[in-house]
């Protein structure tokens, strides 16, 4: 628990072998969520995750909810 820097390093190794910008950013955002760095997670999803991906709205809405931005979370979930 709490080894978020190590998790980010492992993700970097993984995506060096199999690049996928959207998947990498969303994975980084999930690490940020569990590290309770919600603003960073939101920035990571907004930096280039394909918003048409099915999981984008729900995972990003979780970040907004955790950050206390209920209106942004609701707007994302209404798009689903």
N, CA and C atoms as an extended XYZ file, in Angstrom:
240
Properties=species:S:1:pos:R:3:atomname:S:1:resname:S:1:resid:I:1 pbc="F F F"
N         0.834       -1.183        0.000 N   UNK     1
C         0.000        0.000        0.000 CA  UNK     1
C         0.880        1.248        0.000 C   UNK     1
N         0.437        2.241       -0.742 N   UNK     2
C         1.134        3.519       -0.728 CA  UNK     2
C         2.355        3.591       -1.622 C   UNK     2
N         2.571        2.611       -2.475 N   UNK     3
C         3.744        2.614       -3.348 CA  UNK     3
C         3.366        3.151       -4.723 C   UNK     3
N         2.852        4.360       -4.744 N   UNK     4
C         2.332        4.936       -5.972 CA  UNK     4
C         3.429        5.272       -6.968 C   UNK     4
N         4.585        5.716       -6.501 N   UNK     5
C         5.700        5.995       -7.402 CA  UNK     5
C         6.174        4.709       -8.079 C   UNK     5
N         6.206        3.628       -7.330 N   UNK     6
C         6.593        2.337       -7.906 CA  UNK     6
C         5.566        1.876       -8.937 C   UNK     6
N         4.299        2.115       -8.661 N   UNK     7
C         3.244        1.755       -9.611 CA  UNK     7
C         3.393        2.551      -10.898 C   UNK     7
N         3.678        3.846      -10.783 N   UNK     8
C         3.877        4.679      -11.980 CA  UNK     8
C         5.094        4.202      -12.782 C   UNK     8
N         6.145        3.793      -12.105 N   UNK     9
C         7.349        3.299      -12.787 CA  UNK     9
C         7.038        2.008      -13.552 C   UNK     9
N         6.267        1.123      -12.938 N   UNK    10
C         5.891       -0.121      -13.613 CA  UNK    10
C         5.005        0.148      -14.817 C   UNK    10
N         4.097        1.101      -14.684 N   UNK    11
C         3.259        1.463      -15.829 CA  UNK    11
C         4.103        2.019      -16.974 C   UNK    11
N         5.092        2.819      -16.656 N   UNK    12
C         5.970        3.378      -17.681 CA  UNK    12
C         6.694        2.266      -18.440 C   UNK    12
N         7.155        1.247      -17.716 N   UNK    13
C         7.814        0.110      -18.367 CA  UNK    13
C         6.850       -0.631      -19.290 C   UNK    13
N         5.640       -0.831      -18.814 N   UNK    14
C         4.634       -1.553      -19.587 CA  UNK    14
C         4.323       -0.827      -20.884 C   UNK    14
N         4.091        0.462      -20.798 N   UNK    15
C         3.696        1.205      -21.989 CA  UNK    15
C         4.875        1.520      -22.902 C   UNK    15
N         6.095        1.339      -22.419 N   UNK    16
C         7.261        1.436      -23.297 CA  UNK    16
C         7.282        0.234      -24.244 C   UNK    16
N         6.806       -0.905      -23.762 N   UNK    17
C         6.753       -2.119      -24.574 CA  UNK    17
C         5.532       -2.153      -25.487 C   UNK    17
N         4.425       -1.661      -25.005 N   UNK    18
C         3.157       -1.701      -25.734 CA  UNK    18
C         2.465       -0.350      -25.618 C   UNK    18
N         2.847        0.607      -26.473 N   UNK    19
C         2.321        1.968      -26.336 CA  UNK    19
C         0.809        2.078      -26.609 C   UNK    19
N         0.142        2.800      -25.770 N   UNK    20
C        -1.266        3.148      -25.937 CA  UNK    20
C        -1.503        4.383      -25.083 C   UNK    20
N        -1.518        5.543      -25.701 N   UNK    21
C        -1.590        6.799      -24.956 CA  UNK    21
C        -2.831        6.873      -24.061 C   UNK    21
N        -3.991        6.518      -24.591 N   UNK    22
C        -5.213        6.584      -23.791 CA  UNK    22
C        -5.149        5.641      -22.593 C   UNK    22
N        -4.721        4.420      -22.837 N   UNK    23
C        -4.649        3.446      -21.744 CA  UNK    23
C        -3.619        3.872      -20.702 C   UNK    23
N        -2.496        4.412      -21.167 N   UNK    24
C        -1.463        4.850      -20.224 CA  UNK    24
C        -1.969        5.983      -19.340 C   UNK    24
N        -2.601        6.967      -19.944 N   UNK    25
C        -3.103        8.095      -19.156 CA  UNK    25
C        -4.197        7.660      -18.190 C   UNK    25
N        -5.075        6.776      -18.642 N   UNK    26
C        -6.140        6.318      -17.747 CA  UNK    26
C        -5.556        5.497      -16.608 C   UNK    26
N        -4.548        4.692      -16.884 N   UNK    27
C        -3.898        3.922      -15.818 CA  UNK    27
C        -3.221        4.841      -14.822 C   UNK    27
N        -2.554        5.863      -15.323 N   UNK    28
C        -1.923        6.843      -14.437 CA  UNK    28
C        -2.983        7.562      -13.597 C   UNK    28
N        -4.113        7.861      -14.217 N   UNK    29
C        -5.198        8.525      -13.494 CA  UNK    29
C        -5.752        7.642      -12.379 C   UNK    29
N        -5.800        6.331      -12.611 N   UNK    30
C        -6.270        5.414      -11.567 CA  UNK    30
C        -5.296        5.399      -10.389 C   UNK    30
N        -4.006        5.436      -10.697 N   UNK    31
C        -3.009        5.511       -9.626 CA  UNK    31
C        -3.227        6.797       -8.830 C   UNK    31
N        -3.454        7.899       -9.536 N   UNK    32
C        -3.695        9.184       -8.866 CA  UNK    32
C        -4.934        9.112       -7.986 C   UNK    32
N        -5.980        8.438       -8.468 N   UNK    33
C        -7.208        8.284       -7.684 CA  UNK    33
C        -6.909        7.587       -6.352 C   UNK    33
N        -6.188        6.476       -6.410 N   UNK    34
C        -5.893        5.730       -5.187 CA  UNK    34
C        -4.889        6.449       -4.295 C   UNK    34
N        -4.104        7.348       -4.899 N   UNK    35
C        -3.179        8.180       -4.119 CA  UNK    35
C        -3.901        9.409       -3.552 C   UNK    35
N        -5.166        9.541       -3.873 N   UNK    36
C        -6.019       10.664       -3.453 CA  UNK    36
C        -5.535       12.006       -4.005 C   UNK    36
N        -4.920       11.939       -5.172 N   UNK    37
C        -4.502       13.142       -5.889 CA  UNK    37
C        -5.479       13.327       -7.048 C   UNK    37
N        -6.696       13.729       -6.699 N   UNK    38
C        -7.789       13.764       -7.657 CA  UNK    38
C        -7.571       14.792       -8.767 C   UNK    38
N        -7.022       15.941       -8.443 N   UNK    39
C        -6.773       16.967       -9.457 CA  UNK    39
C        -5.805       16.437      -10.513 C   UNK    39
N        -4.777       15.738      -10.073 N   UNK    40
C        -3.822       15.166      -11.025 CA  UNK    40
C        -4.513       14.122      -11.902 C   UNK    40
N        -5.335       13.294      -11.303 N   UNK    41
C        -6.058       12.281      -12.070 CA  UNK    41
C        -6.959       12.894      -13.125 C   UNK    41
N        -7.637       13.968      -12.770 N   UNK    42
C        -8.500       14.661      -13.736 CA  UNK    42
C        -7.648       15.216      -14.872 C   UNK    42
N        -6.515       15.832      -14.536 N   UNK    43
C        -5.613       16.348      -15.582 CA  UNK    43
C        -5.141       15.231      -16.502 C   UNK    43
N        -4.827       14.081      -15.926 N   UNK    44
C        -4.342       12.966      -16.727 CA  UNK    44
C        -5.416       12.441      -17.676 C   UNK    44
N        -6.656       12.376      -17.230 N   UNK    45
C        -7.704       11.905      -18.135 CA  UNK    45
C        -7.993       12.940      -19.219 C   UNK    45
N        -7.926       14.201      -18.865 N   UNK    46
C        -8.200       15.262      -19.834 CA  UNK    46
C        -7.039       15.491      -20.807 C   UNK    46
N        -5.868       14.937      -20.497 N   UNK    47
C        -4.671       15.173      -21.314 CA  UNK    47
C        -4.666       14.391      -22.623 C   UNK    47
N        -5.560       13.469      -22.791 N   UNK    48
C        -5.531       12.748      -24.052 CA  UNK    48
C        -6.244       11.413      -24.058 C   UNK    48
N        -6.992       11.113      -23.015 N   UNK    49
C        -7.761        9.874      -23.017 CA  UNK    49
C        -8.922       10.051      -23.986 C   UNK    49
N        -9.136        9.061      -24.811 N   UNK    50
C       -10.224        9.081      -25.785 CA  UNK    50
C       -11.551        9.073      -25.032 C   UNK    50
N       -12.259       10.175      -25.079 N   UNK    51
C       -13.491       10.306      -24.295 CA  UNK    51
C       -14.630        9.450      -24.838 C   UNK    51
N       -14.443        8.828      -25.995 N   UNK    52
C       -15.476        7.938      -26.505 CA  UNK    52
C       -15.349        6.525      -25.928 C   UNK    52
N       -14.239        6.250      -25.249 N   UNK    53
C       -14.081        4.943      -24.619 CA  UNK    53
C       -15.110        4.773      -23.514 C   UNK    53
N       -15.650        3.604      -23.418 N   UNK    54
C       -16.754        3.348      -22.494 CA  UNK    54
C       -16.403        3.674      -21.038 C   UNK    54
N       -15.197        3.332      -20.628 N   UNK    55
C       -14.827        3.518      -19.224 CA  UNK    55
C       -14.430        4.951      -18.892 C   UNK    55
N       -14.200        5.784      -19.896 N   UNK    56
C       -13.752        7.154      -19.642 CA  UNK    56
C       -14.720        7.901      -18.728 C   UNK    56
N       -15.988        7.882      -19.070 N   UNK    57
C       -16.976        8.664      -18.315 CA  UNK    57
C       -17.102        8.203      -16.872 C   UNK    57
N       -17.177        6.897      -16.664 N   UNK    58
C       -17.382        6.425      -15.295 CA  UNK    58
C       -16.147        6.643      -14.428 C   UNK    58
N       -14.974        6.363      -14.959 N   UNK    59
C       -13.761        6.540      -14.158 CA  UNK    59
C       -13.460        8.009      -13.911 C   UNK    59
N       -13.693        8.836      -14.924 N   UNK    60
C       -13.452       10.262      -14.738 CA  UNK    60
C       -14.481       10.852      -13.779 C   UNK    60
N       -15.706       10.367      -13.848 N   UNK    61
C       -16.735       10.819      -12.915 CA  UNK    61
C       -16.360       10.461      -11.480 C   UNK    61
N       -15.752        9.307      -11.274 N   UNK    62
C       -15.283        8.938       -9.929 CA  UNK    62
C       -14.268        9.948       -9.415 C   UNK    62
N       -13.381       10.392      -10.296 N   UNK    63
C       -12.390       11.399       -9.901 CA  UNK    63
C       -13.077       12.700       -9.508 C   UNK    63
N       -14.039       13.123      -10.315 N   UNK    64
C       -14.756       14.363      -10.002 CA  UNK    64
C       -15.532       14.247       -8.691 C   UNK    64
N       -16.158       13.098       -8.474 N   UNK    65
C       -16.887       12.897       -7.212 CA  UNK    65
C       -15.948       12.981       -6.018 C   UNK    65
N       -14.818       12.307       -6.121 N   UNK    66
C       -13.846       12.322       -5.030 CA  UNK    66
C       -13.311       13.726       -4.782 C   UNK    66
N       -13.204       14.517       -5.849 N   UNK    67
C       -12.711       15.897       -5.730 CA  UNK    67
C       -13.808       16.848       -5.250 C   UNK    67
N       -15.048       16.350       -5.168 N   UNK    68
C       -16.149       17.182       -4.698 CA  UNK    68
C       -16.833       17.989       -5.784 C   UNK    68
N       -16.529       17.715       -7.049 N   UNK    69
C       -17.151       18.436       -8.163 CA  UNK    69
C       -18.303       17.591       -8.702 C   UNK    69
N       -19.420       17.652       -7.998 N   UNK    70
C       -20.561       16.798       -8.305 CA  UNK    70
C       -21.217       17.162       -9.634 C   UNK    70
N       -21.225       18.431       -9.988 N   UNK    71
C       -21.834       18.863      -11.249 CA  UNK    71
C       -21.070       18.285      -12.441 C   UNK    71
N       -19.743       18.309      -12.386 N   UNK    72
C       -18.937       17.756      -13.484 CA  UNK    72
C       -19.146       16.248      -13.586 C   UNK    72
N       -19.224       15.571      -12.458 N   UNK    73
C       -19.453       14.124      -12.458 CA  UNK    73
C       -20.820       13.804      -13.063 C   UNK    73
N       -21.823       14.555      -12.669 N   UNK    74
C       -23.170       14.326      -13.198 CA  UNK    74
C       -23.215       14.559      -14.699 C   UNK    74
N       -22.568       15.610      -15.165 N   UNK    75
C       -22.561       15.904      -16.606 CA  UNK    75
C       -21.910       14.767      -17.391 C   UNK    75
N       -20.836       14.222      -16.881 N   UNK    76
C       -20.184       13.091      -17.562 CA  UNK    76
C       -21.084       11.871      -17.592 C   UNK    76
N       -21.728       11.579      -16.481 N   UNK    77
C       -22.550       10.382      -16.401 CA  UNK    77
C       -23.818       10.510      -17.242 C   UNK    77
N       -24.302       11.702      -17.442 N   UNK    78
C       -25.484       11.893      -18.288 CA  UNK    78
C       -25.176       11.609      -19.757 C   UNK    78
N       -23.890       11.689      -20.146 N   UNK    79
C       -23.497       11.414      -21.523 CA  UNK    79
C       -23.523        9.913      -21.827 C   UNK    79
N       -23.480        9.083      -20.792 N   UNK    80
C       -23.406        7.617      -21.008 CA  UNK    80
C       -24.671        7.076      -21.622 C   UNK    80
